[in-house]
Amino acid sequence: MKKLFSYNKLIISSNDKNKAISLIVNGNFSCLESGVNENRELEILIPKKQIKEIRKLFDDYGISVKVVEIPGILKIAENLKHRWGILIGLLISVMILTVSSNFVWKIDIEGNHNVADEDILCELQNAGLTLGTFIPKIDYDNLHNKILLNSEELSWVSVNINGTIATVKVKEKEKIAEKKEPSYANIVAKYDGYIASVFVKNGKKIVSSGDIVKKGDVLISGVINSQSQGVRYESADGEVMAYINKEINIKLPFKETIKTYTGNVINKKCYKIYNFPLNFSIKYRNPDGFYDTIEKKENISLLGISDIPVEIITTTYYEYFLEDVCYTKSQIADSAFSELRKQMDIQLKDSELISKKINVHFDGDYFYLDCELYCLEDIAIEKEYFLTE
């Protein structure tokens, strides 16, 4: 009831707080709440109707007091009596609070670490629990059994309803790590190339400088056969530098359709109770034309007292039109070489460029730029192999 009616907060200095408490207790005044703030001042909440009598009593005893009025819901409603939109919204919220007290407003999930909330919510929905579920009709045993039968990742689940909030506690199944057989690796070629140098850390060198290799060829073997120790297996490791060719092919149209924004922005709102949209205006329909849309969802609370199962969905429309654009040879060439520089930065990230060859041609519709890169790069990559009996 404290938030329904207006009340006053009395702030009293630390020197007078004991005397003030004694006067309030002996005077049989109603004290809604009391405490000490960060400045060690005494704060007391009292009904508004007692303020005159208490202030006179404090004045008689020389107690200095600061009074702050805290408006209640009724006072706020009175101030809003000419703002019908807000009052109607408040009335709708109160009705929703009253009518939907037997429905699930919110679902909280606890105990999951590897299973996403969205996956658990999906399991709950399949088992019959979602926002808007009628609480008295929930069969908890059946609900728990359905979830556990359908889920391959949960070993235990418990659903508890407190008011309109469903708290779902879960335990995940322990995953038994698969026992892997020891694995070993060869070093193979990532690209076709001409070998420049080979440095072996582990394993047996298969290729030498000057050799030509194909993608996938073994460069350093993890299988070592010696007369003294026989065959042994290990993970090969090393660096194999090779001269390789890379190609970049760019194709750009002389004509294309682009998106141009007009600057016209439209905002539309609708309400959603649980998962049911409510559009109170026929004007809510999507606007004609071309638009990019961004949707924002916001939960409604009733004057800060409680969240209610209503969302305001604001959809923002950004208008654009499609425009056909024609480029000159100079413009399209600039774009092509700009794209070439970007792709070269990616292709040569781990390479040393030795040379490059560029070929440009075009037809009536497209501009073509082909670039051949000759570079030096480490082409060694690991490829696992497993021993079989």
C-alpha positions in Angstrom: 0.0 0.0 0.0 3.0 2.3 0.5 3.3 2.9 -3.3 -0.5 3.5 -3.6 -0.7 6.6 -1.4 1.7 9.6 -1.2 3.9 9.8 1.9 6.7 12.0 3.3 10.4 11.2 3.9 11.8 12.9 7.0 15.6 13.5 6.9 17.1 14.2 10.3 20.7 15.0 11.2 22.7 12.3 13.1 22.8 14.6 16.2 19.0 14.6 16.6 18.1 11.1 15.4 17.8 9.5 18.9 15.6 12.3 20.1 13.4 12.2 16.9 12.9 8.4 17.2 11.8 8.8 20.8 9.3 11.5 19.9 7.8 9.4 17.1 7.5 6.3 19.2 6.0 8.1 22.2 3.7 10.1 20.0 2.2 6.9 18.4 2.9 8.1 14.9 2.9 5.7 12.1 6.3 4.9 10.7 6.3 3.1 7.4 10.0 2.6 7.1 13.2 4.0 8.7 17.0 3.8 8.0 20.3 5.6 7.9 21.6 7.0 4.7 25.2 7.4 3.5 25.5 10.7 5.4 24.5 9.0 8.6 21.3 11.0 8.6 18.1 9.3 9.8 15.4 8.8 7.1 11.8 8.1 8.2 8.8 7.5 6.0 5.5 8.6 7.4 2.0 9.1 6.0 1.4 12.5 4.5 -1.5 13.3 6.8 0.8 13.3 9.9 3.4 15.7 8.6 2.0 18.9 10.1 1.7 17.4 13.6 5.2 15.9 13.5 6.8 19.1 12.2 5.2 21.2 15.0 6.5 18.6 17.5 10.0 18.7 16.1 10.0 22.6 16.1 9.0 22.6 19.8 12.0 20.4 20.6 14.4 22.3 18.3 14.9 19.4 15.8 15.7 20.4 12.3 14.1 18.2 9.7 14.1 18.2 5.9 10.8 16.9 4.3 10.6 15.3 0.9 7.3 14.4 -0.6 7.1 11.0 -2.4 4.0 10.8 -4.6 2.1 7.6 -4.7 0.2 6.0 -7.6 -3.0 7.8 -6.8 -1.2 11.2 -6.8 0.4 10.3 -10.2 -2.9 9.3 -11.6 -4.4 12.6 -10.5 -1.6 14.5 -12.2 -2.3 12.6 -15.3 -6.1 13.0 -15.4 -6.0 15.1 -18.5 -3.5 12.8 -20.3 -6.0 10.2 -21.4 -3.5 8.2 -23.4 -1.4 7.5 -20.4 -4.4 6.8 -18.2 -5.9 4.3 -20.8 -2.5 2.6 -21.0 -2.4 2.4 -17.2 -5.9 1.0 -17.1 -5.0 -1.6 -19.7 -1.9 -2.6 -17.8 -3.9 -3.0 -14.5 -6.4 -5.2 -16.4 -3.6 -7.3 -17.8 -2.2 -7.6 -14.3 -5.5 -8.8 -13.0 -6.6 -11.1 -15.8 -3.2 -12.7 -16.5 -2.2 -13.5 -12.9 -2.9 -17.2 -13.7 -0.6 -17.2 -16.8 3.2 -17.6 -17.2 4.7 -14.1 -17.8 8.4 -15.0 -17.7 10.6 -18.1 -17.9 14.0 -18.1 -16.1 16.5 -20.9 -16.9 19.2 -21.9 -14.4 21.9 -24.6 -14.4 22.8 -24.8 -18.1 26.4 -24.3 -19.2 26.7 -25.8 -22.6 23.0 -26.0 -23.7 21.7 -22.6 -25.0 18.7 -21.0 -23.3 17.0 -20.9 -26.8 17.3 -24.7 -27.1 15.8 -25.3 -23.6 12.9 -22.9 -24.4 12.2 -24.9 -27.5 12.1 -28.1 -25.5 9.8 -26.4 -23.0 7.5 -25.3 -25.8 7.3 -28.7 -27.3 6.4 -30.1 -23.9 3.7 -27.6 -23.4 5.2 -24.7 -21.4 5.6 -21.3 -23.0 4.8 -17.6 -22.3 1.0 -17.4 -21.8 0.6 -21.0 -20.5 -2.4 -21.3 -18.1 -0.7 -22.2 -14.8 -3.5 -24.3 -13.2 -3.4 -26.6 -16.2 0.3 -27.5 -16.0 1.0 -31.2 -15.3 4.5 -30.9 -13.9 5.3 -34.7 -13.9 4.2 -35.0 -17.5 6.1 -31.8 -18.4 9.3 -33.1 -16.8 9.0 -36.5 -18.5 8.4 -35.1 -22.0 11.4 -32.8 -21.7 13.8 -35.5 -20.6 12.5 -38.0 -23.2 13.0 -35.5 -26.0 16.2 -34.0 -24.9 19.6 -35.7 -25.6 21.5 -33.1 -23.5 19.5 -32.8 -20.2 19.6 -35.4 -17.4 17.3 -33.6 -14.9 14.8 -30.8 -15.0 12.6 -29.1 -12.5 9.9 -26.4 -13.2 8.7 -24.2 -10.3 6.1 -21.5 -10.6 6.4 -18.5 -8.3 3.6 -16.0 -9.0 3.7 -15.6 -12.8 7.4 -16.5 -13.2 8.5 -20.1 -14.2 11.9 -21.0 -12.9 13.4 -23.9 -14.8 16.4 -25.6 -13.3 18.3 -28.2 -15.3 21.3 -30.5 -15.2 23.2 -31.4 -18.3 24.3 -34.9 -19.2 28.0 -35.5 -18.6 29.7 -36.1 -21.9 32.1 -39.0 -21.7 35.3 -38.2 -23.6 35.9 -40.6 -26.4 39.2 -42.4 -26.1 41.3 -41.5 -29.1 43.9 -43.7 -30.5 47.4 -42.0 -30.7 47.6 -40.0 -33.9 50.6 -39.1 -36.0 51.1 -36.7 -38.9 52.9 -36.2 -42.1 53.8 -32.8 -43.6 52.1 -32.4 -47.0 52.1 -29.7 -49.6 49.4 -27.0 -49.3 49.9 -25.9 -53.0 51.6 -27.0 -56.1 55.1 -25.6 -56.1 58.8 -25.5 -56.8 60.8 -26.4 -53.6 63.2 -23.7 -52.5 64.3 -25.1 -49.1 63.4 -27.7 -46.5 63.9 -27.5 -42.7 63.0 -30.6 -40.7 62.2 -30.5 -37.0 60.7 -34.0 -36.7 60.3 -36.8 -39.2 62.1 -37.8 -42.4 62.7 -35.4 -45.3 61.1 -36.6 -48.6 61.8 -33.7 -50.9 64.7 -31.5 -51.6 65.4 -28.0 -53.1 64.6 -28.0 -56.8 61.9 -30.6 -56.6 58.5 -29.9 -58.1 55.5 -31.0 -55.9 51.8 -31.2 -56.3 49.2 -30.3 -53.7 48.9 -33.1 -51.1 52.3 -34.7 -51.8 54.2 -35.8 -48.7 57.1 -33.4 -47.9 58.2 -34.7 -44.5 57.1 -38.2 -43.4 56.2 -39.2 -39.9 57.1 -42.8 -40.6 60.8 -43.5 -40.0 62.4 -46.8 -40.8 65.9 -47.5 -39.5 68.0 -50.7 -39.4 68.9 -50.2 -35.8 65.4 -49.3 -34.3 63.1 -50.6 -37.0 59.9 -48.6 -37.9 58.8 -45.8 -35.6 56.0 -43.3 -35.9 55.8 -39.7 -34.9 54.3 -36.4 -35.9 56.4 -34.8 -38.5 57.2 -31.1 -38.3 59.1 -28.6 -40.3 59.2 -25.7 -42.8 59.1 -26.2 -46.6 59.5 -23.0 -48.6 58.4 -23.1 -52.2 57.8 -20.9 -55.2 54.1 -21.0 -56.0 51.6 -19.3 -58.3 48.4 -17.7 -57.1 45.6 -16.2 -59.2 43.2 -13.3 -58.6 40.3 -12.9 -61.0 38.1 -9.8 -60.8 34.9 -9.3 -62.8 32.9 -6.0 -62.4 29.8 -4.9 -64.4 29.6 -1.6 -66.3 26.0 -1.4 -65.3 24.4 -2.2 -61.9 21.4 -1.4 -59.8 22.3 0.3 -56.5 20.3 1.1 -53.3 20.0 4.9 -52.5 18.4 6.0 -49.3 15.9 8.9 -49.4 16.3 10.0 -45.8 12.6 9.3 -45.1 12.2 7.3 -41.9 8.9 5.9 -40.6 8.4 4.5 -37.1 5.5 2.1 -36.4 4.5 0.6 -33.0 2.5 -2.4 -32.0 1.9 -4.3 -28.8 2.4 -8.0 -28.2 0.8 -9.8 -25.2 2.8 -13.0 -24.8 3.3 -14.0 -28.4 0.1 -12.5 -29.8 0.5 -9.1 -31.6 -2.2 -6.4 -31.1 -2.4 -3.7 -33.8 -4.9 -1.1 -32.7 -4.7 0.9 -35.9 -5.3 -0.2 -39.5 -2.5 2.3 -40.4 0.0 -0.2 -38.9 0.3 -2.0 -42.3 3.8 -1.9 -43.9 4.4 1.2 -46.0 4.5 1.0 -49.7 7.8 1.2 -51.5 11.3 -0.1 -50.7 12.4 -0.1 -47.1 15.1 -1.6 -44.8 13.6 -2.3 -41.4 15.0 -2.5 -37.9 12.8 -3.9 -35.1 13.3 -3.0 -31.4 11.5 -4.7 -28.6 10.9 -3.2 -25.2 9.1 -4.7 -22.1 6.5 -2.6 -20.3 6.5 -2.2 -16.6 3.7 -0.8 -14.6 5.1 2.4 -13.0 8.2 0.5 -12.0 6.2 -1.9 -9.8 6.3 -5.0 -11.9 7.0 -6.2 -15.4 3.9 -7.1 -17.3 3.7 -9.7 -20.2 3.4 -6.9 -22.8 6.1 -5.8 -25.3 6.1 -2.7 -27.4 7.6 -3.5 -30.8 8.9 -0.5 -32.6 9.6 -1.0 -36.3 11.7 1.6 -38.1 11.5 1.8 -41.9 14.3 3.4 -43.8 13.1 4.3 -47.3 15.3 3.7 -50.4 14.9 3.5 -54.1 16.7 1.4 -56.7 18.8 3.3 -59.2 20.5 2.0 -62.4 24.1 3.3 -62.6 26.5 3.1 -65.6 30.3 3.4 -65.1 32.9 4.7 -67.4 36.0 2.5 -68.2 38.1 4.8 -66.0 35.7 4.4 -63.1 35.4 0.7 -63.4 39.2 0.3 -63.7 39.7 2.3 -60.5 37.3 0.0 -58.7 38.9 -3.1 -60.1 42.5 -2.1 -59.1 41.2 -1.1 -55.6 39.7 -4.6 -55.2 42.9 -6.1 -56.5 44.9 -4.4 -53.8 42.5 -5.7 -51.1 42.7 -9.3 -52.4 46.5 -9.1 -52.7 46.8 -8.1 -49.0 44.9 -11.2 -48.2 46.7 -13.6 -50.6 50.2 -12.4 -49.6 49.6 -12.3 -45.9 52.0 -15.2 -45.4 53.9 -14.9 -48.6 56.8 -12.9 -50.1 55.9 -11.5 -53.6 58.5 -12.3 -56.2 56.6 -10.9 -59.3 53.1 -10.3 -60.6 51.5 -10.2 -64.1 48.3 -8.3 -64.8 45.9 -8.7 -67.8 43.0 -6.4 -68.4 40.2 -6.9 -70.9 36.5 -6.1 -71.2 33.4 -6.7 -73.3 30.1 -4.8 -73.6 28.9 -5.8 -70.1 31.9 -6.5 -67.9 35.4 -5.4 -67.0 37.9 -8.2 -66.3 41.2 -8.0 -64.4 43.3 -11.2 -64.0 46.4 -11.1 -61.9 49.0 -13.9 -61.6 51.2 -13.7 -58.5 54.5 -15.5 -58.2 55.6 -15.7 -54.6 57.6 -17.6 -52.0 55.6 -19.3 -49.1 55.8 -22.0 -46.6 53.6 -24.7 -48.1 54.0 -27.3 -45.2 50.7 -28.4 -43.5 50.0 -31.2 -41.1 47.9 -34.2 -42.2 47.1 -36.8 -39.6 47.4 -40.5 -40.1 46.3 -43.3 -37.8 47.8 -46.7 -37.3 45.7 -49.7 -38.2 46.3 -53.2 -37.2 
